[in-house]
Amino acid sequence: MISFKGINFPKEAILYAVFFYVPFGVSYCDLEEIMDDRSVQDDHATLNRWVINNSPLISAEAKKSKRTVVTSWRMDETYIKVKG
């Protein structure tokens, strides 16, 4: 589990900001407005620190719970017709 010890904001607000920024890639200023709609008053520099500090930790936790993939795989033979 990710430790949020010593952080003044609620854990849910940090996770929401990181989970919203990573897949959609919005700017930090736009993310600041989105967080204002959620009643979290913070600066875009704070959001930047949250993403930089917490996204690798979240990624590592997600990889732990991810199922293993078979190491061997094969593709059927195919052909592509070019210019008729």
C-alpha positions, 0 to 999 in steps of 0.5 A: 500500500502506498504511504501518504504519511505527512501529506496535508491533503486527503488521499482520495484527492491525490489519487483522483488527481493522479488517476485523472492526469495520467490517462488523459494527459490534461494540462496542470492548469486544467487539472487545477480547475477540475480539482477546484470543481471537486472542492480541492483548493491547490496549485498546479505546481502541487499537482505536478509534485503529486503526479511525479511522486505518486505515479511510479508508486501506483504503477508498481502497486498495479504491477504487483496485482497484475496477472503473469502473461505466458512468455511464449506466443505465436502468430499465424502466417499472413500475407498482404496484397500490395497494389492489386 
